[in-house]
């Protein structure tokens, strides 16, 4: 079963600029969004309306490139897809968070009438404190009476940890309440400011920012959190839903799958078929009142957390030779025995990623959650809507950086032809990936970076304003989707692995060409 590794340090930098260095030619520049808006309503001999562009566009695109150093390979065997409509718009947009209507719809769909609440108070009661005091005293007795002379240093560390914990509990015992101080406060779907404020410096001035949001849970083991942020705050808006299930799930690990193969590849323990799981996930989008399309289905393998290695290998306590009567205390000295993920051994969930559709035109989608390394840039990833369905039903919903449409700039934007976009791609993609290869590979580590384009799609893509607010435009763009992998070989004898491969998760944008001005749009920088 293929399990993708986390992206290496070189993939953590910007998509087009590579690991640390940049191509000899800077192919990404900041966009003047007002100039773009002006071009959207101007006639241009190099651009034509979508209706004419569709007549000239091919159905498929093939191409191949290898650099002379043998470190870069790019190829294309792709279907070229255009919107069914004969016009493509441009819109102003911002990211001010989730509307009350969206939150209410999602809340009602996920909780299905169950009562929800938030916890106030919290902390420890005298009874709970007494239980822990008894356990710690028993541990100290066992440690003090131990005859394990070969592990005096380890035993002393455990004894010190237990004594410090005991002293802390004894110190606060008299201040604790007799009963559990936690209280359940009924909560509905209403967004509130929750008295959460923060002071941030913006353009030289300290401004108080009031956060609106929601946090609630039910007795069924599920919870919903919503955090709305201003367009100029340091954080972006997020919505998260979590439900207890048999397994936990890590982000960015899974296998993309076609609908016709999904039921065959999913594990036998999954009670939902692909169509049933998709219907559950689609319900989230419908409840939010958003027009969106499914862009990627992934099979995901769940895991459970276990103490020790979980693989039949000896625990740290066993390797140290601790007596069995003392090994029970290794968890209290957590440094000795960290938790280890135990994977299910089969795919246990479907994961669905969605992207908006604006007036019949899809919005570009990416799995990238890498943010700009520019310290002056505002944090604003591309919008992502992901729903995970497991044996528990909908177990996770993650919606990051929601977009709010503003005024329409133009309804029928003249755009560059596919041939123009193809020429730009074939000129600039090699520069981008050669720059990446130069930054990734050195004297001790050699390798090759490969990009395969499997779809070219005329879409809308967000371009952010050159400023300190989450505002920008949805502009037409020729998006070259595909896969990317970097293969490494190390001559360092101290490395455990001599050869390894890092793959980007999909959907992945190999290159995006602005169909209005022919510039490249970077999925990390957002311009």
One Martini backbone bead per residue (centre of mass of N, CA, C, O) as a GRO file, in nm:
protein
  527
    1UNK     BB    1   0.095   0.037   0.024
    2UNK     BB    2   0.069   0.363  -0.034
    3UNK     BB    3   0.274   0.613   0.142
    4UNK     BB    4   0.311   0.929   0.186
    5UNK     BB    5   0.539   1.153   0.228
    6UNK     BB    6   0.659   1.409   0.356
    7UNK     BB    7   0.759   1.692   0.269
    8UNK     BB    8   1.033   1.831   0.203
    9UNK     BB    9   1.220   2.104   0.246
   10UNK     BB   10   1.202   2.179  -0.061
   11UNK     BB   11   0.876   2.170  -0.070
   12UNK     BB   12   0.831   2.408   0.149
   13UNK     BB   13   0.858   2.591  -0.055
   14UNK     BB   14   0.804   2.735  -0.322
   15UNK     BB   15   0.696   2.613  -0.613
   16UNK     BB   16   0.871   2.806  -0.816
   17UNK     BB   17   1.144   2.862  -0.641
   18UNK     BB   18   1.188   2.633  -0.450
   19UNK     BB   19   1.389   2.567  -0.188
   20UNK     BB   20   1.609   2.836  -0.192
   21UNK     BB   21   1.623   2.913  -0.464
   22UNK     BB   22   1.629   3.057  -0.792
   23UNK     BB   23   1.575   3.127  -1.082
   24UNK     BB   24   1.726   3.326  -1.307
   25UNK     BB   25   1.423   3.377  -1.362
   26UNK     BB   26   1.161   3.567  -1.259
   27UNK     BB   27   0.825   3.431  -1.293
   28UNK     BB   28   0.722   3.594  -1.036
   29UNK     BB   29   0.478   3.853  -0.985
   30UNK     BB   30   0.328   4.109  -0.884
   31UNK     BB   31  -0.005   4.221  -0.884
   32UNK     BB   32  -0.212   4.448  -1.058
   33UNK     BB   33  -0.542   4.445  -0.998
   34UNK     BB   34  -0.639   4.704  -1.139
   35UNK     BB   35  -0.519   4.635  -1.414
   36UNK     BB   36  -0.678   4.374  -1.449
   37UNK     BB   37  -0.958   4.503  -1.436
   38UNK     BB   38  -0.912   4.681  -1.686
   39UNK     BB   39  -0.858   4.445  -1.896
   40UNK     BB   40  -1.145   4.305  -1.868
   41UNK     BB   41  -1.278   4.576  -2.041
   42UNK     BB   42  -1.078   4.534  -2.277
   43UNK     BB   43  -0.957   4.545  -2.579
   44UNK     BB   44  -0.769   4.269  -2.747
   45UNK     BB   45  -0.582   4.113  -2.991
   46UNK     BB   46  -0.475   3.871  -2.782
   47UNK     BB   47  -0.786   3.858  -2.703
   48UNK     BB   48  -1.075   3.650  -2.639
   49UNK     BB   49  -1.356   3.524  -2.614
   50UNK     BB   50  -1.459   3.222  -2.508
   51UNK     BB   51  -1.614   3.133  -2.761
   52UNK     BB   52  -1.356   3.152  -2.943
   53UNK     BB   53  -1.159   2.981  -2.776
   54UNK     BB   54  -1.315   2.708  -2.800
   55UNK     BB   55  -1.268   2.672  -3.112
   56UNK     BB   56  -0.933   2.648  -3.074
   57UNK     BB   57  -0.923   2.434  -2.873
   58UNK     BB   58  -0.801   2.153  -2.770
   59UNK     BB   59  -0.848   1.832  -2.627
   60UNK     BB   60  -0.532   1.797  -2.622
   61UNK     BB   61  -0.201   1.755  -2.446
   62UNK     BB   62   0.143   1.733  -2.556
   63UNK     BB   63   0.463   1.689  -2.376
   64UNK     BB   64   0.834   1.726  -2.351
   65UNK     BB   65   1.103   1.740  -2.089
   66UNK     BB   66   1.471   1.763  -2.078
   67UNK     BB   67   1.748   1.818  -1.924
   68UNK     BB   68   2.092   1.796  -1.952
   69UNK     BB   69   2.139   1.702  -1.641
   70UNK     BB   70   1.893   1.505  -1.547
   71UNK     BB   71   1.694   1.670  -1.314
   72UNK     BB   72   1.456   1.715  -1.537
   73UNK     BB   73   1.101   1.627  -1.576
   74UNK     BB   74   0.851   1.703  -1.832
   75UNK     BB   75   0.501   1.625  -1.883
   76UNK     BB   76   0.222   1.580  -2.127
   77UNK     BB   77  -0.115   1.411  -2.083
   78UNK     BB   78  -0.391   1.601  -2.168
   79UNK     BB   79  -0.687   1.740  -2.087
   80UNK     BB   80  -0.892   1.994  -2.227
   81UNK     BB   81  -1.078   2.224  -2.018
   82UNK     BB   82  -1.391   2.390  -2.049
   83UNK     BB   83  -1.643   2.570  -2.008
   84UNK     BB   84  -1.973   2.557  -2.105
   85UNK     BB   85  -1.973   2.832  -2.116
   86UNK     BB   86  -1.927   3.153  -2.311
   87UNK     BB   87  -1.839   3.274  -2.030
   88UNK     BB   88  -1.607   3.475  -1.823
   89UNK     BB   89  -1.534   3.599  -1.518
   90UNK     BB   90  -1.485   3.879  -1.282
   91UNK     BB   91  -1.394   3.911  -0.931
   92UNK     BB   92  -1.437   4.032  -0.635
   93UNK     BB   93  -1.267   3.971  -0.311
   94UNK     BB   94  -1.280   3.806   0.014
   95UNK     BB   95  -1.185   3.723   0.377
   96UNK     BB   96  -1.440   3.729   0.640
   97UNK     BB   97  -1.583   3.457   0.649
   98UNK     BB   98  -1.859   3.322   0.794
   99UNK     BB   99  -2.180   3.287   0.771
  100UNK     BB  100  -2.465   3.229   0.936
  101UNK     BB  101  -2.595   3.048   0.719
  102UNK     BB  102  -2.366   2.846   0.692
  103UNK     BB  103  -2.346   2.754   0.988
  104UNK     BB  104  -2.638   2.663   1.027
  105UNK     BB  105  -2.645   2.449   0.806
  106UNK     BB  106  -2.413   2.272   0.917
  107UNK     BB  107  -2.517   2.228   1.201
  108UNK     BB  108  -2.786   2.089   1.128
  109UNK     BB  109  -2.658   1.853   0.964
  110UNK     BB  110  -2.458   1.733   1.187
  111UNK     BB  111  -2.658   1.726   1.457
  112UNK     BB  112  -2.960   1.652   1.415
  113UNK     BB  113  -3.092   1.798   1.692
  114UNK     BB  114  -2.881   1.801   1.889
  115UNK     BB  115  -2.750   1.887   2.173
  116UNK     BB  116  -2.556   2.175   2.260
  117UNK     BB  117  -2.227   2.269   2.403
  118UNK     BB  118  -2.032   2.425   2.655
  119UNK     BB  119  -1.746   2.456   2.856
  120UNK     BB  120  -1.731   2.561   3.192
  121UNK     BB  121  -1.448   2.602   3.388
  122UNK     BB  122  -1.309   2.355   3.511
  123UNK     BB  123  -1.087   2.118   3.623
  124UNK     BB  124  -1.051   2.022   3.969
  125UNK     BB  125  -1.136   1.809   4.211
  126UNK     BB  126  -1.089   1.666   4.510
  127UNK     BB  127  -1.142   1.373   4.419
  128UNK     BB  128  -0.944   1.370   4.179
  129UNK     BB  129  -0.695   1.447   4.345
  130UNK     BB  130  -0.694   1.203   4.538
  131UNK     BB  131  -0.644   0.983   4.326
  132UNK     BB  132  -0.363   1.091   4.237
  133UNK     BB  133  -0.226   1.081   4.512
  134UNK     BB  134  -0.245   0.776   4.555
  135UNK     BB  135  -0.086   0.692   4.300
  136UNK     BB  136   0.180   0.845   4.371
  137UNK     BB  137   0.239   0.706   4.643
  138UNK     BB  138   0.261   0.421   4.524
  139UNK     BB  139   0.495   0.481   4.338
  140UNK     BB  140   0.700   0.571   4.555
  141UNK     BB  141   0.705   0.307   4.710
  142UNK     BB  142   0.808   0.128   4.479
  143UNK     BB  143   1.066   0.290   4.419
  144UNK     BB  144   1.193   0.283   4.711
  145UNK     BB  145   1.173  -0.056   4.716
  146UNK     BB  146   1.364  -0.108   4.504
  147UNK     BB  147   1.608  -0.369   4.370
  148UNK     BB  148   1.704  -0.210   4.112
  149UNK     BB  149   2.046  -0.161   4.066
  150UNK     BB  150   2.073  -0.102   3.739
  151UNK     BB  151   1.843   0.166   3.764
  152UNK     BB  152   1.889   0.423   3.945
  153UNK     BB  153   1.861   0.666   3.754
  154UNK     BB  154   1.577   0.608   3.646
  155UNK     BB  155   1.433   0.590   3.920
  156UNK     BB  156   1.501   0.879   4.010
  157UNK     BB  157   1.345   1.023   3.788
  158UNK     BB  158   1.068   0.905   3.858
  159UNK     BB  159   1.065   1.005   4.150
  160UNK     BB  160   1.083   1.309   4.091
  161UNK     BB  161   0.830   1.332   3.920
  162UNK     BB  162   0.631   1.228   4.135
  163UNK     BB  163   0.699   1.435   4.358
  164UNK     BB  164   0.626   1.691   4.201
  165UNK     BB  165   0.331   1.616   4.153
  166UNK     BB  166   0.250   1.581   4.449
  167UNK     BB  167   0.322   1.864   4.550
  168UNK     BB  168   0.126   2.015   4.362
  169UNK     BB  169  -0.139   1.884   4.469
  170UNK     BB  170  -0.107   1.960   4.771
  171UNK     BB  171  -0.105   2.271   4.726
  172UNK     BB  172  -0.413   2.279   4.577
  173UNK     BB  173  -0.631   2.122   4.737
  174UNK     BB  174  -0.774   2.349   4.920
  175UNK     BB  175  -0.877   2.513   4.646
  176UNK     BB  176  -1.073   2.300   4.573
  177UNK     BB  177  -1.354   2.172   4.478
  178UNK     BB  178  -1.580   1.927   4.558
  179UNK     BB  179  -1.688   1.960   4.273
  180UNK     BB  180  -1.739   1.964   3.956
  181UNK     BB  181  -1.677   2.269   3.772
  182UNK     BB  182  -1.823   2.183   3.536
  183UNK     BB  183  -2.023   2.339   3.271
  184UNK     BB  184  -2.318   2.333   3.081
  185UNK     BB  185  -2.366   2.538   2.794
  186UNK     BB  186  -2.593   2.624   2.593
  187UNK     BB  187  -2.577   2.583   2.226
  188UNK     BB  188  -2.588   2.721   1.916
  189UNK     BB  189  -2.530   2.860   1.585
  190UNK     BB  190  -2.442   3.124   1.699
  191UNK     BB  191  -2.256   3.391   1.639
  192UNK     BB  192  -1.987   3.514   1.842
  193UNK     BB  193  -1.741   3.696   2.021
  194UNK     BB  194  -1.663   3.569   2.310
  195UNK     BB  195  -1.466   3.791   2.421
  196UNK     BB  196  -1.259   3.801   2.173
  197UNK     BB  197  -0.949   3.972   2.180
  198UNK     BB  198  -0.705   4.162   1.979
  199UNK     BB  199  -0.384   4.309   1.944
  200UNK     BB  200  -0.282   4.478   1.643
  201UNK     BB  201  -0.042   4.563   1.406
  202UNK     BB  202  -0.143   4.819   1.163
  203UNK     BB  203   0.021   5.034   0.997
  204UNK     BB  204   0.141   5.136   1.296
  205UNK     BB  205  -0.127   5.035   1.439
  206UNK     BB  206  -0.328   4.966   1.714
  207UNK     BB  207  -0.574   4.704   1.685
  208UNK     BB  208  -0.889   4.596   1.768
  209UNK     BB  209  -0.988   4.252   1.751
  210UNK     BB  210  -1.294   4.087   1.680
  211UNK     BB  211  -1.398   3.765   1.739
  212UNK     BB  212  -1.586   3.538   1.561
  213UNK     BB  213  -1.787   3.247   1.674
  214UNK     BB  214  -1.771   2.879   1.743
  215UNK     BB  215  -1.839   2.642   2.020
  216UNK     BB  216  -1.925   2.288   2.012
  217UNK     BB  217  -2.101   2.006   2.167
  218UNK     BB  218  -2.176   1.659   2.212
  219UNK     BB  219  -2.267   1.340   2.342
  220UNK     BB  220  -2.158   1.199   2.058
  221UNK     BB  221  -1.850   1.315   2.007
  222UNK     BB  222  -1.894   1.607   1.884
  223UNK     BB  223  -1.755   1.901   1.700
  224UNK     BB  224  -1.766   2.270   1.659
  225UNK     BB  225  -1.560   2.513   1.481
  226UNK     BB  226  -1.546   2.882   1.459
  227UNK     BB  227  -1.325   3.122   1.287
  228UNK     BB  228  -1.332   3.466   1.255
  229UNK     BB  229  -1.165   3.698   1.035
  230UNK     BB  230  -1.019   3.957   0.935
  231UNK     BB  231  -0.866   4.087   0.651
  232UNK     BB  232  -0.617   4.211   0.863
  233UNK     BB  233  -0.537   3.970   1.008
  234UNK     BB  234  -0.310   3.716   1.103
  235UNK     BB  235  -0.556   3.534   1.055
  236UNK     BB  236  -0.760   3.281   0.931
  237UNK     BB  237  -1.039   3.129   0.848
  238UNK     BB  238  -1.218   2.855   1.027
  239UNK     BB  239  -1.356   2.515   0.990
  240UNK     BB  240  -1.443   2.254   1.238
  241UNK     BB  241  -1.501   1.897   1.239
  242UNK     BB  242  -1.554   1.645   1.502
  243UNK     BB  243  -1.539   1.279   1.535
  244UNK     BB  244  -1.569   0.993   1.676
  245UNK     BB  245  -1.362   0.705   1.609
  246UNK     BB  246  -1.170   0.436   1.547
  247UNK     BB  247  -0.996   0.655   1.398
  248UNK     BB  248  -0.729   0.832   1.290
  249UNK     BB  249  -0.615   1.130   1.089
  250UNK     BB  250  -0.389   1.228   0.858
  251UNK     BB  251  -0.259   1.457   0.673
  252UNK     BB  252  -0.156   1.397   0.344
  253UNK     BB  253  -0.268   1.085   0.347
  254UNK     BB  254  -0.297   0.900   0.039
  255UNK     BB  255  -0.522   0.782  -0.234
  256UNK     BB  256  -0.603   0.843  -0.527
  257UNK     BB  257  -0.939   0.801  -0.678
  258UNK     BB  258  -1.161   0.649  -0.867
  259UNK     BB  259  -1.487   0.585  -0.852
  260UNK     BB  260  -1.472   0.288  -0.988
  261UNK     BB  261  -1.236   0.198  -0.752
  262UNK     BB  262  -1.318   0.255  -0.454
  263UNK     BB  263  -1.469  -0.009  -0.354
  264UNK     BB  264  -1.226  -0.202  -0.410
  265UNK     BB  265  -1.003  -0.039  -0.215
  266UNK     BB  266  -1.158  -0.043   0.021
  267UNK     BB  267  -1.215  -0.152   0.315
  268UNK     BB  268  -1.415  -0.393   0.474
  269UNK     BB  269  -1.495  -0.200   0.729
  270UNK     BB  270  -1.656  -0.029   0.534
  271UNK     BB  271  -2.006   0.056   0.524
  272UNK     BB  272  -1.956   0.251   0.285
  273UNK     BB  273  -2.001   0.358  -0.007
  274UNK     BB  274  -1.909   0.583  -0.225
  275UNK     BB  275  -2.193   0.707  -0.275
  276UNK     BB  276  -2.270   0.735   0.024
  277UNK     BB  277  -2.031   0.911   0.112
  278UNK     BB  278  -2.076   1.140  -0.093
  279UNK     BB  279  -2.357   1.221   0.005
  280UNK     BB  280  -2.263   1.317   0.280
  281UNK     BB  281  -2.062   1.532   0.176
  282UNK     BB  282  -2.256   1.694  -0.005
  283UNK     BB  283  -2.435   1.791   0.234
  284UNK     BB  284  -2.243   2.011   0.334
  285UNK     BB  285  -2.253   2.193   0.085
  286UNK     BB  286  -2.559   2.231   0.076
  287UNK     BB  287  -2.588   2.349   0.367
  288UNK     BB  288  -2.402   2.607   0.291
  289UNK     BB  289  -2.486   2.723   0.000
  290UNK     BB  290  -2.270   2.602  -0.206
  291UNK     BB  291  -2.111   2.609  -0.511
  292UNK     BB  292  -1.975   2.286  -0.594
  293UNK     BB  293  -1.699   2.060  -0.664
  294UNK     BB  294  -1.553   1.764  -0.719
  295UNK     BB  295  -1.182   1.708  -0.730
  296UNK     BB  296  -1.122   1.485  -0.489
  297UNK     BB  297  -1.041   1.141  -0.415
  298UNK     BB  298  -0.951   0.976  -0.105
  299UNK     BB  299  -0.769   0.725   0.045
  300UNK     BB  300  -0.765   0.640   0.399
  301UNK     BB  301  -0.551   0.563   0.673
  302UNK     BB  302  -0.587   0.460   0.980
  303UNK     BB  303  -0.523   0.525   1.339
  304UNK     BB  304  -0.365   0.439   1.646
  305UNK     BB  305  -0.277   0.499   1.977
  306UNK     BB  306   0.026   0.376   2.128
  307UNK     BB  307   0.217   0.236   2.361
  308UNK     BB  308   0.499   0.224   2.228
  309UNK     BB  309   0.575   0.054   1.938
  310UNK     BB  310   0.349  -0.167   1.833
  311UNK     BB  311   0.565  -0.413   1.694
  312UNK     BB  312   0.715  -0.613   1.915
  313UNK     BB  313   0.903  -0.432   2.032
  314UNK     BB  314   1.080  -0.307   2.266
  315UNK     BB  315   1.067  -0.117   2.519
  316UNK     BB  316   1.229   0.112   2.694
  317UNK     BB  317   1.206  -0.036   2.965
  318UNK     BB  318   1.318  -0.307   2.860
  319UNK     BB  319   1.593  -0.196   2.758
  320UNK     BB  320   1.666  -0.096   3.059
  321UNK     BB  321   1.566  -0.331   3.270
  322UNK     BB  322   1.306  -0.307   3.407
  323UNK     BB  323   1.104  -0.392   3.627
  324UNK     BB  324   0.778  -0.487   3.600
  325UNK     BB  325   0.670  -0.319   3.854
  326UNK     BB  326   0.787  -0.045   3.702
  327UNK     BB  327   0.680  -0.030   3.405
  328UNK     BB  328   0.399   0.106   3.471
  329UNK     BB  329   0.555   0.405   3.504
  330UNK     BB  330   0.643   0.502   3.218
  331UNK     BB  331   0.403   0.698   3.152
  332UNK     BB  332   0.483   0.912   3.372
  333UNK     BB  333   0.753   0.890   3.193
  334UNK     BB  334   0.703   0.983   2.879
  335UNK     BB  335   0.998   0.993   2.769
  336UNK     BB  336   1.012   0.665   2.752
  337UNK     BB  337   0.696   0.633   2.603
  338UNK     BB  338   0.589   0.698   2.325
  339UNK     BB  339   0.362   0.728   2.102
  340UNK     BB  340   0.220   0.503   1.847
  341UNK     BB  341   0.126   0.442   1.535
  342UNK     BB  342  -0.149   0.227   1.430
  343UNK     BB  343  -0.218   0.087   1.146
  344UNK     BB  344  -0.481  -0.078   0.980
  345UNK     BB  345  -0.398  -0.201   0.673
  346UNK     BB  346  -0.625  -0.009   0.553
  347UNK     BB  347  -0.874   0.150   0.406
  348UNK     BB  348  -1.114   0.365   0.614
  349UNK     BB  349  -1.153   0.624   0.412
  350UNK     BB  350  -1.312   0.902   0.273
  351UNK     BB  351  -1.188   1.181   0.075
  352UNK     BB  352  -1.321   1.515   0.010
  353UNK     BB  353  -1.266   1.762  -0.244
  354UNK     BB  354  -1.354   2.106  -0.287
  355UNK     BB  355  -1.484   2.351  -0.530
  356UNK     BB  356  -1.579   2.620  -0.659
  357UNK     BB  357  -1.859   2.769  -0.846
  358UNK     BB  358  -1.868   3.035  -1.096
  359UNK     BB  359  -2.084   3.063  -1.326
  360UNK     BB  360  -1.971   2.763  -1.431
  361UNK     BB  361  -1.685   2.817  -1.302
  362UNK     BB  362  -1.411   2.690  -1.185
  363UNK     BB  363  -1.207   2.670  -0.912
  364UNK     BB  364  -0.908   2.647  -0.821
  365UNK     BB  365  -0.720   2.363  -0.699
  366UNK     BB  366  -0.543   2.279  -0.386
  367UNK     BB  367  -0.329   2.109  -0.145
  368UNK     BB  368  -0.180   2.346  -0.061
  369UNK     BB  369  -0.043   2.475   0.277
  370UNK     BB  370   0.167   2.670   0.196
  371UNK     BB  371   0.331   2.948   0.312
  372UNK     BB  372   0.465   3.233   0.310
  373UNK     BB  373   0.801   3.360   0.386
  374UNK     BB  374   0.693   3.637   0.400
  375UNK     BB  375   0.679   3.846   0.672
  376UNK     BB  376   0.480   4.070   0.523
  377UNK     BB  377   0.275   3.863   0.465
  378UNK     BB  378  -0.035   3.756   0.446
  379UNK     BB  379  -0.233   3.505   0.565
  380UNK     BB  380  -0.338   3.315   0.252
  381UNK     BB  381  -0.481   3.060   0.157
  382UNK     BB  382  -0.637   2.851  -0.026
  383UNK     BB  383  -0.931   2.731  -0.061
  384UNK     BB  384  -1.064   2.463   0.155
  385UNK     BB  385  -1.272   2.158   0.111
  386UNK     BB  386  -1.297   1.893   0.358
  387UNK     BB  387  -1.426   1.548   0.364
  388UNK     BB  388  -1.460   1.285   0.609
  389UNK     BB  389  -1.543   0.932   0.566
  390UNK     BB  390  -1.640   0.685   0.788
  391UNK     BB  391  -1.780   0.458   0.999
  392UNK     BB  392  -1.900   0.731   1.152
  393UNK     BB  393  -1.907   0.903   0.909
  394UNK     BB  394  -1.873   1.217   0.967
  395UNK     BB  395  -1.549   1.310   1.102
  396UNK     BB  396  -1.452   1.545   0.893
  397UNK     BB  397  -1.415   1.911   0.874
  398UNK     BB  398  -1.241   2.133   0.637
  399UNK     BB  399  -1.242   2.499   0.632
  400UNK     BB  400  -1.046   2.725   0.450
  401UNK     BB  401  -1.050   3.037   0.359
  402UNK     BB  402  -1.307   3.188   0.291
  403UNK     BB  403  -1.501   3.320   0.028
  404UNK     BB  404  -1.611   3.653  -0.075
  405UNK     BB  405  -1.811   3.796  -0.288
  406UNK     BB  406  -1.823   4.063  -0.494
  407UNK     BB  407  -1.798   4.245  -0.744
  408UNK     BB  408  -1.838   4.274  -1.078
  409UNK     BB  409  -1.618   4.338  -1.338
  410UNK     BB  410  -1.689   4.092  -1.545
  411UNK     BB  411  -1.868   3.862  -1.770
  412UNK     BB  412  -1.662   3.888  -2.046
  413UNK     BB  413  -1.351   3.787  -2.061
  414UNK     BB  414  -1.077   3.833  -2.225
  415UNK     BB  415  -0.856   3.575  -2.355
  416UNK     BB  416  -0.618   3.364  -2.379
  417UNK     BB  417  -0.505   3.125  -2.549
  418UNK     BB  418  -0.389   2.812  -2.537
  419UNK     BB  419  -0.136   2.862  -2.708
  420UNK     BB  420  -0.026   3.083  -2.525
  421UNK     BB  421  -0.018   2.916  -2.264
  422UNK     BB  422   0.165   2.692  -2.368
  423UNK     BB  423   0.412   2.868  -2.430
  424UNK     BB  424   0.453   2.963  -2.140
  425UNK     BB  425   0.486   2.689  -2.010
  426UNK     BB  426   0.732   2.586  -2.191
  427UNK     BB  427   0.918   2.821  -2.084
  428UNK     BB  428   0.873   2.824  -1.749
  429UNK     BB  429   0.877   2.540  -1.625
  430UNK     BB  430   1.180   2.479  -1.655
  431UNK     BB  431   1.275   2.712  -1.476
  432UNK     BB  432   1.133   2.628  -1.217
  433UNK     BB  433   1.256   2.328  -1.195
  434UNK     BB  434   1.555   2.402  -1.208
  435UNK     BB  435   1.554   2.573  -0.954
  436UNK     BB  436   1.467   2.345  -0.768
  437UNK     BB  437   1.699   2.147  -0.825
  438UNK     BB  438   1.932   2.332  -0.734
  439UNK     BB  439   1.819   2.347  -0.433
  440UNK     BB  440   1.798   2.029  -0.366
  441UNK     BB  441   2.073   1.970  -0.495
  442UNK     BB  442   2.398   1.832  -0.420
  443UNK     BB  443   2.690   1.677  -0.350
  444UNK     BB  444   2.534   1.454  -0.160
  445UNK     BB  445   2.262   1.518  -0.333
  446UNK     BB  446   2.084   1.353  -0.567
  447UNK     BB  447   1.858   1.386  -0.866
  448UNK     BB  448   1.495   1.408  -0.951
  449UNK     BB  449   1.247   1.605  -1.116
  450UNK     BB  450   0.890   1.545  -1.154
  451UNK     BB  451   0.637   1.636  -1.405
  452UNK     BB  452   0.279   1.569  -1.454
  453UNK     BB  453   0.042   1.641  -1.695
  454UNK     BB  454  -0.332   1.565  -1.684
  455UNK     BB  455  -0.450   1.874  -1.678
  456UNK     BB  456  -0.634   2.135  -1.850
  457UNK     BB  457  -0.782   2.433  -1.696
  458UNK     BB  458  -1.034   2.660  -1.715
  459UNK     BB  459  -1.028   2.906  -1.460
  460UNK     BB  460  -1.052   3.032  -1.141
  461UNK     BB  461  -0.819   3.263  -0.974
  462UNK     BB  462  -0.658   3.381  -0.709
  463UNK     BB  463  -0.571   3.732  -0.660
  464UNK     BB  464  -0.389   3.929  -0.468
  465UNK     BB  465  -0.339   4.203  -0.326
  466UNK     BB  466  -0.106   4.470  -0.276
  467UNK     BB  467  -0.140   4.402   0.060
  468UNK     BB  468  -0.290   4.381   0.410
  469UNK     BB  469  -0.531   4.222   0.269
  470UNK     BB  470  -0.804   3.994   0.207
  471UNK     BB  471  -0.780   4.083  -0.118
  472UNK     BB  472  -0.926   4.047  -0.462
  473UNK     BB  473  -0.926   3.817  -0.743
  474UNK     BB  474  -1.108   3.657  -0.994
  475UNK     BB  475  -0.928   3.492  -1.248
  476UNK     BB  476  -0.849   3.384  -1.537
  477UNK     BB  477  -0.707   3.041  -1.588
  478UNK     BB  478  -0.445   2.833  -1.683
  479UNK     BB  479  -0.447   2.504  -1.551
  480UNK     BB  480  -0.175   2.286  -1.460
  481UNK     BB  481  -0.225   1.969  -1.383
  482UNK     BB  482  -0.072   1.726  -1.140
  483UNK     BB  483   0.244   1.586  -1.073
  484UNK     BB  484   0.497   1.553  -0.803
  485UNK     BB  485   0.850   1.445  -0.794
  486UNK     BB  486   1.129   1.360  -0.576
  487UNK     BB  487   1.445   1.212  -0.636
  488UNK     BB  488   1.677   1.057  -0.410
  489UNK     BB  489   2.045   1.060  -0.353
  490UNK     BB  490   2.277   0.936  -0.107
  491UNK     BB  491   2.634   0.941   0.006
  492UNK     BB  492   2.565   0.925   0.301
  493UNK     BB  493   2.654   0.688   0.542
  494UNK     BB  494   2.449   0.797   0.783
  495UNK     BB  495   2.219   0.718   0.622
  496UNK     BB  496   1.955   0.500   0.610
  497UNK     BB  497   1.878   0.629   0.332
  498UNK     BB  498   1.971   0.647  -0.009
  499UNK     BB  499   1.664   0.630  -0.112
  500UNK     BB  500   1.408   0.875  -0.210
  501UNK     BB  501   1.057   0.996  -0.211
  502UNK     BB  502   0.875   1.296  -0.297
  503UNK     BB  503   0.525   1.382  -0.275
  504UNK     BB  504   0.266   1.548  -0.394
  505UNK     BB  505  -0.034   1.636  -0.334
  506UNK     BB  506  -0.365   1.611  -0.441
  507UNK     BB  507  -0.420   1.873  -0.595
  508UNK     BB  508  -0.178   1.994  -0.848
  509UNK     BB  509   0.008   2.279  -0.943
  510UNK     BB  510   0.239   2.326  -1.182
  511UNK     BB  511   0.082   2.561  -1.353
  512UNK     BB  512  -0.028   2.913  -1.376
  513UNK     BB  513  -0.205   3.108  -1.622
  514UNK     BB  514  -0.284   3.414  -1.685
  515UNK     BB  515  -0.552   3.498  -1.912
  516UNK     BB  516  -0.495   3.820  -1.922
  517UNK     BB  517  -0.145   3.864  -1.891
  518UNK     BB  518   0.053   3.589  -1.874
  519UNK     BB  519   0.108   3.528  -1.595
  520UNK     BB  520   0.213   3.384  -1.301
  521UNK     BB  521   0.053   3.180  -1.055
  522UNK     BB  522   0.107   3.141  -0.715
  523UNK     BB  523   0.008   2.900  -0.469
  524UNK     BB  524   0.162   3.054  -0.232
  525UNK     BB  525   0.155   3.371  -0.278
  526UNK     BB  526  -0.115   3.460  -0.459
  527UNK     BB  527   0.023   3.605  -0.757
   0.00000   0.00000   0.00000
